Amino acid sequence: MKREDTSQSLSTERFEGFAYGVGLQEQLFDADSQWYVSARWQRHYSSGQIKIDTVGAALRYAF
């Protein structure tokens, strides 16, 4: 990790582990619509007993 403003090194540890998650995507309106909404959840585990959960949501237009 490095600080964005000074590039000072904060840590040299590696994040080693694995991740798993689930996501959903749904087309909005009708079958001809190009609009989609999606949501996802992911859990990351590291060998150092660190657990990080992430959640995301998106609105997408396909063209």
C-alpha positions in Angstrom: 0.0 0.0 0.0 1.1 3.5 -0.7 -0.2 6.9 0.2 -1.8 8.6 -2.8 -0.6 12.1 -2.0 3.1 11.3 -1.1 3.7 7.8 -2.5 5.0 6.8 0.9 5.0 3.1 1.4 2.7 2.1 4.2 2.9 -1.7 4.0 4.6 -4.4 2.1 2.3 -7.2 3.2 0.6 -9.3 0.6 -3.1 -10.1 0.7 -3.2 -13.9 0.0 -6.3 -15.8 0.3 -9.5 -16.4 -1.6 -12.8 -14.8 -2.4 -16.4 -15.9 -3.3 -19.6 -14.1 -4.0 -22.9 -13.9 -5.7 -24.5 -11.5 -8.1 -27.8 -10.8 -9.7 -28.7 -8.9 -12.9 -32.2 -8.1 -14.1 -33.3 -6.5 -17.3 -35.6 -3.5 -16.7 -38.9 -2.8 -18.4 -39.6 -5.2 -21.3 -37.6 -7.8 -23.4 -36.4 -5.1 -25.9 -35.1 -2.8 -23.2 -31.4 -2.1 -23.0 -31.5 -1.1 -19.3 -30.2 -3.5 -16.6 -29.9 -3.3 -12.8 -27.4 -5.5 -10.9 -26.3 -6.2 -7.4 -23.4 -8.2 -6.0 -21.9 -9.3 -2.7 -18.4 -10.7 -2.3 -16.4 -12.0 0.7 -12.6 -12.0 0.7 -10.6 -14.1 3.2 -6.8 -13.7 3.7 -4.3 -16.0 5.3 -3.9 -13.4 8.1 -7.4 -13.9 9.4 -8.7 -10.8 7.7 -12.3 -10.9 6.3 -13.5 -8.2 4.0 -17.1 -8.0 2.6 -18.0 -5.9 -0.4 -21.4 -4.9 -1.8 -22.0 -3.3 -5.2 -25.0 -2.1 -7.2 -25.2 -0.8 -10.8 -27.5 0.6 -13.4 -26.3 -0.3 -16.9 -27.4 0.6 -20.4 -26.3 -1.7 -23.3 -25.8 -0.1 -26.7 
